[in-house]
Amino acid sequence: MHDVAKLQKEAMDMLKKTSRTFYIPITFLESKLKKAVASAYLCMRAIDEIEDHESLGAQEKQELLLATSKMLKNGFDKKLYEQLVEPFQEILPPVSLRLGDWLEICPDDLVEKVKDSTSEMAEGMAKWVGKNWQVKTKEDLDEYTYYVAGLVGVMLSDLWKWSADIDTDRDLAIAYGRGLQAVNILRNKDEDSERGVQFFPEGWTRADMFEYAESNLAQADEYVKSIDSKSILLFCKLPLALAHKTLKALKSGKEKMTRSEVEQTVEEVQAEV
């Protein structure tokens, strides 16, 4: 039992290190849901770090992502996964090397859902590695943002249904994830260009991407209206409030929100829920 408790603590520490923005809302959730969402986030972060890795070649990334996707579909064997990433242990971050640990903290009745979603995401990422992240049309953008964020929304909705019998709209759940991702795309545009990555469809201006982000965030605002659990509502509203404010900051020429603005937003969301 001690090992599981130790793993849970390590998982929360890892979460704090890899994403402050996501760590805070997860702490609002009740215990079982907190474990499931933390597990899912870390598993997805594990594959995301493979997709974005600077030292891995496209073929290595695709092979790793597709092999991981397949393992997650077929029951998952921790030892086999460790063998898969062993040749890369000098360069992959701990969050990727420890994917098997993150699955272990997930409650048994929810772990299949987390595996399915992570598997689908890994497969989608492998596909986009193959395309060298060259988004050409709005359909491409919708597909890419579905794989890396929209399906997180769908998975979370399934968890809300399981834990609190909350019914949400699948399309709005996808838009919720998409909206957050579109804000990231706007925020990282220069960085992405330097890497030769193109998430803006051909002919799109910055204003077009702002419109895309705003229309998805408007649907995300609708999505949260169907949630009547206080802890889940807090969890969903915080990243959304931060996305709205980041968009505002970007529009006014700032790169991102300040730490104190983030803290203030956390307080505001807590006060209104």
C-alpha positions in Angstrom: 0.0 0.0 0.0 2.8 2.3 0.9 4.1 2.2 -2.7 0.9 3.4 -4.1 0.8 6.3 -1.7 4.4 7.1 -2.6 3.6 6.9 -6.3 0.6 9.3 -5.8 2.8 11.8 -4.1 5.4 11.5 -6.9 2.7 11.9 -9.5 1.4 15.1 -7.9 5.0 16.5 -7.7 5.5 15.6 -11.3 2.3 17.4 -12.2 3.4 20.5 -10.4 6.7 20.5 -12.2 5.2 19.9 -15.7 2.1 22.1 -15.5 1.2 24.6 -12.8 -1.9 25.6 -14.7 -3.2 22.1 -14.7 -2.0 21.2 -11.2 -4.1 23.7 -9.4 -7.5 22.6 -10.9 -6.7 19.0 -10.3 -6.3 19.6 -6.6 -9.9 20.8 -6.5 -11.2 17.3 -7.5 -12.4 14.7 -5.0 -9.9 11.9 -4.3 -10.8 9.2 -6.8 -11.3 11.6 -9.7 -8.1 13.5 -8.8 -6.2 10.3 -9.2 -7.8 9.5 -12.5 -7.3 12.9 -14.0 -3.7 13.2 -12.7 -3.0 9.8 -14.2 -4.5 10.8 -17.5 -2.7 14.1 -17.6 0.7 12.6 -16.9 0.2 9.8 -19.5 -0.7 12.4 -22.1 2.2 14.5 -21.1 4.5 11.5 -21.4 3.6 11.1 -25.1 3.5 14.8 -25.7 7.1 15.0 -24.6 8.0 12.3 -27.2 6.0 14.2 -29.9 7.8 17.5 -29.2 11.3 16.1 -28.4 14.1 18.1 -30.1 16.7 15.2 -30.3 14.4 12.5 -31.6 14.0 12.0 -35.4 10.6 11.8 -37.0 10.9 8.1 -37.6 11.9 7.4 -34.0 9.0 9.5 -32.7 6.5 7.7 -34.9 7.8 4.3 -33.9 7.7 5.1 -30.2 4.3 6.7 -30.4 2.7 3.9 -32.4 4.3 1.2 -30.2 3.0 3.0 -27.1 -0.5 3.4 -28.7 -0.6 -0.4 -29.5 0.5 -1.4 -26.0 -2.1 0.8 -24.4 -4.8 -0.9 -26.6 -3.6 -4.4 -25.7 -3.7 -4.3 -21.9 -0.3 -2.6 -21.4 2.7 -4.3 -19.9 4.9 -2.0 -17.8 8.1 -4.1 -18.4 7.6 -4.0 -22.2 7.1 -0.3 -22.1 10.3 0.1 -20.1 12.2 -1.9 -22.7 10.7 0.2 -25.5 12.0 3.5 -24.0 15.2 2.0 -22.6 17.4 3.1 -25.6 16.2 6.7 -25.1 16.5 6.9 -21.3 19.3 9.4 -21.5 17.2 11.9 -23.5 13.6 11.3 -22.6 12.2 13.2 -19.6 11.2 11.2 -16.5 7.5 11.9 -17.2 7.8 9.9 -20.4 10.0 7.1 -19.0 7.5 6.5 -16.1 4.2 6.2 -18.1 3.7 2.8 -16.5 3.8 4.4 -13.0 1.2 7.0 -13.9 -1.2 4.2 -15.0 -0.7 2.5 -11.6 -2.2 5.5 -9.7 -5.4 5.4 -11.8 -8.4 3.7 -10.1 -9.0 0.3 -11.6 -12.5 1.1 -12.9 -11.2 4.1 -14.8 -7.9 3.0 -16.1 -9.2 1.6 -19.4 -10.7 4.9 -20.3 -7.4 6.6 -19.6 -5.5 4.0 -21.7 -8.0 4.3 -24.6 -7.7 8.1 -24.8 -3.9 8.1 -24.5 -3.7 5.4 -27.1 -5.9 7.4 -29.6 -3.8 10.5 -28.8 -0.5 8.7 -29.4 -1.8 7.4 -32.8 -2.9 10.9 -33.8 0.4 12.5 -32.7 2.3 9.9 -34.8 0.2 10.8 -37.8 1.0 14.5 -37.4 4.7 13.8 -36.8 4.5 12.2 -40.3 3.0 15.4 -41.7 5.7 17.5 -39.9 2.8 19.5 -38.3 2.0 21.3 -41.5 -1.6 22.4 -41.1 -3.0 23.5 -44.5 -6.7 23.8 -44.0 -9.2 24.5 -41.2 -10.1 20.8 -41.3 -6.4 20.0 -40.6 -6.4 22.4 -37.7 -9.6 20.8 -36.4 -8.1 17.3 -36.7 -4.8 18.2 -35.0 -6.5 20.1 -32.1 -8.9 17.2 -31.7 -6.0 14.7 -31.2 -4.0 16.8 -28.8 -6.8 18.5 -26.9 -10.4 17.8 -28.0 -10.2 14.2 -27.0 -9.0 15.2 -23.5 -12.4 17.1 -23.3 -14.2 13.9 -24.3 -12.3 11.8 -21.8 -13.0 14.2 -19.0 -16.7 14.2 -19.9 -16.7 10.4 -19.6 -15.1 10.7 -16.2 -17.7 13.3 -15.1 -20.5 11.0 -16.2 -18.9 8.1 -14.3 -18.3 10.0 -11.1 -21.2 12.4 -10.8 -23.6 11.3 -13.5 -23.1 14.6 -15.3 -24.3 14.6 -18.9 -22.3 16.9 -21.2 -22.4 17.5 -25.0 -19.5 15.8 -26.8 -19.0 18.5 -29.4 -18.9 21.2 -26.7 -16.4 19.0 -24.8 -14.2 18.9 -27.9 -14.5 22.7 -28.4 -13.4 23.1 -24.8 -10.1 21.3 -25.5 -9.7 23.0 -28.9 -10.2 26.5 -27.5 -7.4 26.0 -24.9 -5.1 24.6 -27.6 -5.8 27.4 -30.0 -4.7 29.9 -27.3 -1.5 27.9 -27.0 -1.0 28.0 -30.7 -1.3 31.8 -30.7 1.0 32.0 -27.7 3.7 29.9 -29.2 3.5 31.0 -32.9 7.0 32.5 -33.1 8.6 29.5 -31.3 6.7 27.1 -33.6 7.8 29.0 -36.7 11.4 28.7 -35.6 10.9 24.9 -35.4 9.4 24.9 -38.9 6.0 24.0 -37.5 2.9 25.5 -39.1 -0.4 25.4 -37.2 -2.0 28.4 -39.0 -4.0 27.2 -42.0 -2.8 28.6 -45.3 -3.9 32.2 -45.8 -4.9 32.6 -42.1 -4.0 35.8 -40.3 -3.5 36.2 -36.6 -7.1 37.6 -36.5 -8.4 34.4 -38.1 -6.8 32.3 -35.3 -8.1 34.6 -32.7 -11.6 34.1 -34.1 -11.1 30.3 -34.1 -10.0 30.4 -30.5 -12.9 32.7 -29.5 -15.5 30.6 -31.2 -14.3 27.5 -29.5 -14.0 29.2 -26.1 -17.6 30.4 -26.5 -18.7 26.8 -26.9 -16.5 25.9 -23.9 -18.5 28.5 -21.9 -21.6 26.6 -22.9 -20.0 23.3 -21.9 -19.4 24.3 -18.3 -23.1 25.4 -17.9 -24.1 21.8 -17.9 -21.9 20.9 -14.9 -23.5 21.1 -11.5 -20.8 19.6 -9.3 -18.8 22.3 -7.5 -15.4 20.6 -7.6 -15.8 19.6 -11.3 -17.0 23.1 -12.2 -14.0 24.6 -10.5 -11.7 22.2 -12.3 -13.2 23.2 -15.7 -13.7 26.9 -15.1 -10.1 27.7 -14.1 -8.2 26.7 -17.3 -11.1 28.3 -19.2 -10.8 31.6 -17.3 -7.0 31.6 -17.8 -7.5 30.9 -21.6 -9.9 33.9 -21.9 -7.5 36.2 -20.1 -4.4 34.9 -21.9 -6.3 35.7 -25.2 -7.0 39.2 -23.9 -3.3 39.6 -22.9 -2.2 38.4 -26.4 -4.6 40.8 -28.1 -3.1 43.7 -26.2 0.4 42.7 -27.2 1.5 41.0 -24.0 3.1 37.5 -24.3 1.3 36.0 -21.4 -0.3 36.6 -18.1 1.8 37.5 -15.0 1.9 35.1 -12.1 -0.1 37.5 -9.9 -2.8 37.7 -12.6 -2.9 33.9 -12.6 -3.3 33.9 -8.8 -5.9 36.5 -9.0 -7.9 34.5 -11.5 -7.7 31.4 -9.3 -9.3 33.5 -6.5 -11.9 35.0 -8.7 -13.0 31.5 -10.0 -13.1 30.1 -6.5 -15.2 33.0 -5.4 -17.8 32.7 -8.1 -18.3 28.9 -8.2 
